[in-house]
Amino acid sequence: MRQIPLGRTGTTVTDYCLGTMTWGNQTPEADAHRQMDMALDAGIDIVDTAEMYPVNPVSAETVGVTEEILGRWIAAHPSRRAEFALATKITGKNGRFVRVGEDITAATFAAALDASLARLQTDVIDIYQLHWPNRGSFHFRQNWTYDPSAQDRAATLANMHEVLEAAAAAQKAGKIRHFALSNESTWGTCQWLRLAEDHGLPRVQTLQNEYSLLWRHYDTDLAEMSVNEDVTLLAYSPLAAGLLTGKYQDGALPEGSRMAINGDLGGRKSDRAFAAVDAYIDLARRHGVDPVHMALAFTVQRPFAVSTIFGATTSEQLHHILEGRDVTLSDELMAEIDTLHRAHPMPY
């Protein structure tokens, strides 16, 4: 692993980040706590969660459970809290997911933050993220029918300013260290950055968007923004919800897996996706690299700063991932990956 810049904070994090979204549904608490020990012992120093978690499925009854599980680990290991940057997210509301509160405003920002701090049993959240924009998002396969024409620019900018002021108040109170986004666009991120600069408010330090061998939307406008504005990508679903492990190939459906629970992997399941996975797995084997390790290593070798968020349903899966945390792909392999990407673009 490498240390990479955390935005413009002057601090760094590891380029691998422990994800927690299955904790409390697929992953029982004892195993989740074991994963925390394993990740920190391996040198990982950033952990991501959200008030909405766990997923698979998302439900109103389980909102906050993952934070509570992580909070009990923190309470039991107070001396280890300083070893990692803790990232979580305010949900707001989104029609495709369980509703948690209302639109993100100054009031809901403050209330959700206090609730997360209580569940996590910590005094400060290092990276506090907006899970997705109030105005909507093209992420989660919504890109196929995305229509921004109904957006109210003035209202959007006014809300951004309001939320940034709430973030500034939270920073002043010592409740958060850094402000961040998730599932945002290039335009949206640039507006947050401009408003922060114009008004002396907290700037965006990280952007948590989907990124993998199968989903490379970040490679163009967002990558340019990331490099020029020093916004670090926290890449989620680097294994494409498990597709890139190969466990679903040839009609396989492992018991208890994400596909067994939710069916189409959030719209990622398609014949074209399976064909692309076959090609990437064959490429990895020809180069003598584990497919999981190749998929993760690819994400952190991009020409912009990335900390890739991997989730593991079990500690055994986490052990496998950690075995590849220092894998570096050759220039030849990276070039062949780009060739395959041209042959299998946008597979879902």
VENTA-V842445 format. One record per residue. SS is DSSP state (hx for helix, st for strand, lp for the rest). PHI is phi as a letter, one per 20 degrees, with the letter a starting at -180 (999 if undefined). BURIAL is # if it has 24 or more other ideal C-beta (glycine too) atoms within 12 Angstrom, else .. Layout:
SS/PHI/BURIAL + SS/PHI/BURIAL
This chain:
lp/999/# + lp/c/. + st/e/. + st/c/# + st/f/# + lp/e/# + lp/l/# + lp/d/# + lp/f/# + lp/n/. + lp/d/. + st/c/. + st/c/# + st/f/# + lp/e/# + st/d/# + st/c/# + st/e/# + st/e/# + lp/c/# + lp/f/# + lp/e/# + st/f/# + lp/o/# + lp/d/# + lp/f/# + st/d/# + lp/f/. + hx/g/# + hx/f/. + hx/f/# + hx/f/# + hx/f/# + hx/f/# + hx/f/# + hx/g/# + hx/g/# + hx/f/# + hx/f/# + hx/f/# + hx/f/. + lp/e/# + lp/o/. + lp/f/# + lp/c/# + st/b/# + st/c/# + st/d/# + lp/b/# + lp/a/# + lp/f/# + lp/f/# + lp/f/# + lp/e/# + lp/d/# + lp/l/# + lp/e/# + lp/e/# + lp/b/. + hx/f/. + hx/f/. + hx/d/# + lp/g/# + lp/n/# + hx/f/# + hx/f/# + hx/f/# + hx/f/# + hx/f/# + hx/f/# + hx/f/# + hx/f/# + hx/f/# + hx/f/# + hx/f/. + hx/e/. + lp/c/. + hx/g/. + hx/f/. + hx/e/. + hx/g/# + hx/f/. + hx/e/# + lp/b/# + st/e/# + st/d/# + st/d/# + st/b/# + st/b/# + st/e/# + lp/e/# + lp/m/# + lp/c/# + lp/b/# + lp/f/. + lp/e/. + lp/c/# + lp/g/# + lp/e/. + lp/c/# + lp/m/# + lp/c/. + lp/g/# + lp/f/# + lp/c/# + hx/g/# + hx/f/. + hx/f/# + hx/g/# + hx/f/# + hx/f/# + hx/f/# + hx/f/# + hx/f/# + hx/f/# + hx/f/# + hx/g/# + hx/f/. + hx/f/# + hx/e/# + lp/l/. + lp/c/# + lp/e/. + lp/b/# + st/d/# + st/f/# + st/c/# + st/d/# + st/d/# + st/e/# + lp/f/# + lp/a/# + lp/f/# + lp/g/# + lp/f/# + lp/o/# + lp/b/# + lp/e/# + lp/f/# + lp/l/# + lp/m/# + hx/f/# + hx/f/. + hx/f/. + hx/c/. + lp/f/. + lp/b/. + hx/e/. + hx/f/. + hx/e/. + lp/f/. + lp/d/. + hx/g/. + hx/f/. + hx/f/. + hx/f/# + hx/f/# + hx/f/. + hx/f/# + hx/g/# + hx/f/# + hx/g/# + hx/f/# + hx/f/# + hx/f/# + hx/f/# + hx/f/# + hx/f/# + hx/f/. + hx/f/# + hx/f/# + hx/f/. + lp/e/. + lp/m/. + lp/e/# + st/c/# + st/e/# + st/c/# + st/e/# + st/b/# + st/c/# + st/b/# + lp/l/# + lp/d/# + lp/d/# + hx/f/# + hx/g/. + hx/g/# + hx/f/# + hx/f/# + hx/f/# + hx/g/# + hx/f/# + hx/f/. + hx/f/# + hx/f/# + hx/f/. + hx/f/. + hx/d/. + lp/m/. + lp/d/# + lp/f/# + lp/e/# + st/f/# + st/d/# + st/c/# + st/c/# + st/e/# + st/c/# + st/f/# + lp/b/# + st/a/# + lp/g/# + lp/e/# + st/c/# + lp/d/# + hx/g/# + hx/f/# + hx/f/# + lp/d/. + hx/g/. + hx/f/# + hx/f/# + hx/f/. + hx/g/# + hx/g/# + hx/f/. + hx/f/. + hx/d/# + lp/l/# + lp/d/# + st/e/# + st/e/# + st/e/# + st/e/# + st/d/# + lp/l/# + lp/f/# + lp/d/# + hx/l/# + hx/l/# + hx/n/# + hx/g/# + hx/f/# + hx/f/# + lp/n/# + lp/f/# + lp/d/# + hx/f/# + hx/l/. + hx/n/. + lp/f/. + lp/b/. + lp/g/. + lp/f/. + lp/n/. + lp/f/# + hx/f/# + hx/f/# + hx/f/. + hx/e/# + hx/d/. + lp/n/. + lp/d/. + lp/l/# + lp/m/# + lp/n/# + lp/e/# + lp/f/# + lp/a/. + hx/g/. + hx/f/. + hx/f/# + hx/f/# + hx/f/. + hx/f/# + hx/f/# + hx/g/# + hx/f/# + hx/f/# + hx/f/# + hx/f/. + hx/f/# + hx/f/# + hx/f/. + hx/f/. + lp/e/# + lp/m/. + lp/d/# + lp/f/# + hx/g/# + hx/f/# + hx/f/# + hx/f/# + hx/f/# + hx/f/# + hx/f/# + hx/g/# + hx/f/# + hx/e/# + lp/d/# + lp/e/# + lp/e/. + lp/b/# + lp/f/# + st/c/# + st/d/# + st/e/# + st/e/# + st/d/# + lp/d/# + lp/c/# + lp/f/# + lp/c/# + hx/f/# + hx/f/. + hx/f/# + hx/f/# + hx/g/. + hx/f/. + hx/f/# + hx/f/# + hx/f/. + lp/d/# + lp/f/# + lp/d/. + lp/f/# + lp/c/. + lp/e/# + lp/f/. + hx/g/. + hx/f/. + hx/f/# + hx/f/# + hx/f/. + hx/f/# + hx/f/# + hx/f/. + hx/f/. + hx/f/# + hx/f/# + hx/f/. + hx/f/. + lp/c/# + lp/f/. + lp/l/. + lp/f/# + lp/b/#
